[in-house]
Amino acid sequence: MPADLAVIGLGPYGLPLAQAAVAAGIPTIGYATGPEAGSLSPAELRRMRSTGFRPCTDPAQLGRVRTAVICAPTPRGADGELDLGQVEAAARTLAERLRPHTTVILESPVLPGTTEDLLRPILERGSGLRAGRDFHLAYSPSRTDPGSRDHPPAPRVIGGLTPACTESAAAFYGRLTDKVVRARGLREAEAVRLLETNFRHVNIALVNEMAVVCHELGVDLWDVIRCAETKPFGFQAFRPGPGVGGHGVPQDLTGHASRGLRMVELAQQVNERMPHYVVQRAAALLNEHGKSARGARVLLLGVTYKADLADQQGAPAHEIAVRLMELGASVSYHDPHIPAWHVLDRPVPRADSLYEAAAAADLTLLLQPHRTYDLQGLSVKAQLLLDTRGATPTGAAHRL
């Protein structure tokens, strides 16, 4: 069966799109752009194959679809900027096979102007076609919440190079969702993702600072949040944690606009300090119980960036482990999703028996409350438990 859709990039943005497309009955091929090629489990792959999905390694297949969506990751580079290398590579691969009347959509997180100033020239040079005349070009910010079972599919925002481009992309997404929101253009749609990502990071930074201050004041921040979220307007609950991981990279626009987003820059600084604060709290707890961080056995629970996922992108666990090792602690870990973990190019011992490891550790640090963890049982078994997520029952553990 010929495919209608090519999803280019099978990572955190491409896989959810491919799964939604095959669920809607759209014949779909998936073309991997990097190491995310192996992120589908055999069971998931079999299930998707049965509903019309085909993993693809032949780029020629990209020229046989009506819609191509680029979902390549854009991680933060060494200079703090988004690394667009995989987006560029995907665009070059597609451009050589691009046919007239194809709809090309970018979903990767990018800064405003990227679709028109970077993607469009690559596609036009490689294909000899003109965007807006010979093929449609649009941007739609990915709105996935990996691992979440609580949220219905979010409305899709669409911005096209021309009104016809917007309508073509809207027609595609209309097959996947009940609501499509049309932005004025490409840059507005790109800026939606920027605002949404920065909103998350700024609010997490606020509540992280509240966590530090409330601890100093002897205030139970978790109870404060519980009460505050009963307000039906003007408040959205965010919760503190050991750091902010994931693929949504905040951008303060430094170097891209005459005035940067100072609030975002400050939020990044606050959130990047949280692993250090967690280690400070850990060392203080050990001291309060007559133990030193040097030589202490510390067990880290959950080393992924989000609960119930196998994704470690930007997870604070790595920096926390490094800082604990620098203090002389003996670090081990447990995570049902991560069979092996390396820090500073050395393997970190993995606990096989969770309860025995918690009982033997001088300190257990809960970094991610995976569903498989019996937190009540852990709080009983652990000698000393520091909960960085507020997931344990009240009074069962020390909380961040």
N, C-alpha and C positions, 0 to 999 in steps of 0.2 A: 504494500500500500504506500503510495507516495505521501511524503510528509507535508503538512501545511506550515509547520513552525520549526525553526531552528533556534535552540537556546544555546548560545555560545558562552561557555563558562558554567561549570556545574558545581559551584561552591555555594556559599550561604545565600546568594541571590538567585542563582540559576536553578538550583534544585527545587525550591518551593514553586517557582514559576512552571517548571516542567511538570511537577506533580499536579498543579492546578489545571494545566492544559490537558493532560491525559485524562484527568477526572472529568473534564468537560467534553471529552470525546474528540479532542483535536489530535490528529496524528503528529507526533513530535519526535524530532531527533535532537540529541544532546551532544554538543561538541565541546570537549574539555580543553581549557586553555593553559592549564598548569597542573600542579600536584593534586588538585582537588578531584582529579579523574577517578581516584579510588575511594571517594567518600561515600558511595552508595554501597550498602551491605548487599550480599547476594540475595537475601530475601526481598529487600526493597527493589532491587533490579528486576527480579523475576516478576514481582507484582506490577511494576510499571511497564515491563515488556508486554504483559498480558492485556494491558489497556491501551497500547498503541505507542509506547515509547521505545526508541531505538538509540542506544549509544552509538556514536559515530566517530570514526577516526579518519575518514576520507573527506578532506575539505571540499571535494567536488560536489558532495551532497548539499552543501550550503547554497548552491546555485539553483536548487530545485524546489525551493520553498517560496511561499507568498509573504511570510513574515519572518524576520530574523531579529532576535533580541540579544543584545550584547550585555552579559551579566558578569563580566570579568571583575575580579577583586581589585581594589585600589588601596592597598595598605599604606600606612605612613612610612615614608622613606627616612633615610638617615638625617636629612635636613628638616624633617618635620612636615614636609609637603606630601601630598598624595602622589603615590607612585602610579603613573598611568601606563606603565610599560605593557601590562597585559591587555589593556584596552586598545592600545595602538596595535599590538600584534594581532588581536582579534579582528580589528578593522581592516588591516592589510590582507589578512586571510580571506575575509569576506569580500573585499573590494575586487579581488581577482575573479570572483565567481558571480558578482552581483548582476542580476538581470533587471531589465526595465519593469516598472510597476511593483517592484518589491517594496514592502514597508520595513524600514530599519529603525529599531528603537534601542536606545541606550538606557539601561537601568542601573548601571554602576554608580556609586557615589562619586560625584565630581563637583567642581566649583562652577558657578555660573559662567557661561561662555564656552565651556569645553565641547559641547556637542557641535556647535557651529564653527568654532575656531580650530578645533583639533580633529574631531571625527569627520566632519564634512569634507575637508580637503583630502584626507586619506582616501575616503570612499570615492570621491570624484576623480582623483588622479588614477587610482587603481582600476577603475571601471570604465572611465571615459563617459560616464553618465553625469547628469546634473541633478542635484538634490532639489526637490520641489517641483521639478519638471518631469524628470525621467523616473525618479523613485521618491518615495516618501521618507522623511526623516523626522524623528520625534524623540522626546525624552520623557521617561516616567520613573519617578523615584521608587525604588523597591521599598515595600512597607511590610517586611516580614518580621515576625517575632519568634525567633527560633525556639522550639521546644514548648511553646505556649499552647495550652489547650483551652484557654479561657476566652480568647478573642475571636469573633467572627472575621471573615475576610474583610480587610480594610478597603474603602473606596480607592479607586485608582486615579491619580492625577496625571493628566496628559498635557504636554505642550509640544506643538509642532513647529517646524520651520515656516510653514504656511498654513492657512486654515484647512486646506485639503489634507495636509500631512496630519494635522490634529485629528481630523475626522476619520482618516484611515486607521490611525492608531487607536482611536476611541472605539471603532468598530471591532477591532481585535479584542481589546480588553473587555468590551461589552459581552463577549462570550464567556468571560471568567468571573465577572462580578456584576452585582445588580446596580452599582452606582459608579459612574465615570465622571470625574470633575475636570473640566477643561480650563487649563491655565491660559494666560494671554499669549504665551510663546515659550520658546525653549528655555530662556534664562529664568523666567518666573518658575517653571517646573523644576529646574535645577536648584533654585534657591529654596524651594519647599523642603527638599532633603536637607539642605544646609541648616535651615531653621529648626527642623524637627530634631536633627542630631544635636545641635547646640543647645536646644531646650532641655534635652535629657541630661547632658553633661553639666549645664549650669545648675539645674535643680538638684542633681546628685551632689554637686560640690557644696551647695547650701546646706543640705542635710548632713553631709560629712563634717562640715564645720560645726554644725549644731551638736553633733555627736561628741566632738572634742570638748566643746564648751560645757555641755550638759554633764559630762563625766566629771569635769572639774568642779561643777556646782552641786554635784550629788543629785542631779535630776535624771529621772528615768525617761530618756528620749523616746523609747518605744511606746510608753504610755502616752506621751505627748502626741505622737503621731496617731495613735489609736483614737484619741479624742478629737484631734484636729480634722481627721478625714471624715468626721460626721457632718462637717459643714457642707451644705449642698451647692455652694457657689464659691468662686474665687480661690479654691484650694484644690490641689491634686497631690496625693500622697506619694512621696519618694522615700526610699529607705537607705540608710548608710550602709557601707560595706568596706571591704579591705582595699578597694580600688575599682576602676572602671575598665573592663575589657571589652571584647567584641570587635566587630568590623566597622562600626560607625565611628569614624575618626572626626573629632571636633576640629573646626577650622576657624581661626580668628581673622582670616583674610589679610594678614600682614603681607605686604608685597603685592597684593592684588587690588587694593583700593587705597585711596588717599587717607582713609581713616579705618583702622582695624577695629575688630570687635573686642574691646578691652575686657568686657565681662567674661568672654569666652577664654581669653588668655589667662585671666585670674582663676577661672574655674579649672582649667588644665593644671595650674600650679597646685591648687588645693587637692585635686583628685590624685595627682602624681605623688603627693606626700603621704597618702593613706597607707601604703605598705610599710613605710617607716614608722608611722604611728602605731600600726598593729604590732610591730615587733617591739616597740617601746612598751606597749601595754602588756605584751607577753612577758618581757623581762621583769616588769614591775610586779606582775602576779607571781612569778617564780620567787622573786625576792620576798614578797609578803608571806610566802609559805616556806621560807628558810632555805631556798635553793637559788643557785646561780645559773644564769643562762649558759655559762661555760660548762660543758659536760652534760647539760640537761638533755634528756631524750624528748624530742618534740615531734608529735604526730600531726601532719597536715591532712585534713579531710576535705576532699573535693578540690582538685587543682585545675579544673576547667574554668572558663570565664563566666559560664552560666550553668545553673543547675540542670541536670538531666541531659546534657549535651556532651559530646566527645570533643568539642572545639576548645582549644587552648589559646586562641588568638588574643593577645593582650592580657591574658589572665594575670592578676597580681600575685598569684602563688609563686611564680618564678622569683620575683624580687624579694618576697618575704623569705623564701628558702635561702636565697643568697645572703641576706642580712643576718638570718639566724646562724648560718654557717660561719659568717665572719665573727659572730659573737662566741663561737666555739661550741654551739649546740650540735647535737647529733640528730639529724633530720630524717624522718621516714614519712611515707605518705600512704593514703588509701584513696582510691577512686575507682568505682566500678566501670567507668568508661575509658580509663587510661591504663593499659596493661604495663606500660614501661614509661619512665620519665627520667630525663637527664637535666641536670643543673650544673653549670660550669663544666660541661663536657664530661661529667661523671654521673653514673647511674645512681638514682636515689632509691634506697631500699623500699620495696613495696610490702605493706603489711598484708599477709594472707588472711589471718584471723582478726577481724576488726575489733571485736570486744577484748580479745587478749592483748592486742596492741594498745588499745586505749587504756587498759588497766595497767600496762607496763610503762606507759609514757609518763614523764613528769608533767607534761602539758599537752593537751590536745587542742588544736586550733581548727574550728569549723569554718571553712572558707566558702563551701558550697553545700547547701542542704539537699543533696540528691534524694529523690523520693524513696530510694531503697534504704536510706538510713533510718533506723529506729532511734530518734533523738532522745526520747525518754530513757530508753535502755542505755544509750551512750552516756547520758548525764549521770546515770547511776554507776556505770563501770569506770568512767574516766576519773583519774586522781584529781585532775584540774582541767576544766573545760572553758575555753574562751570562744564564745559564739559571736562571730563578726557579722552575722546576718539576722540576728534576732529571731531565729527559727525555733529555738528550744522553748519549752514551757517556762512561764515566768518563775523565776527563782531556781530553775534547774541548772543554770550555768552563769558564768560571768558574761556580760554582754558588752559589745563595743561601745 
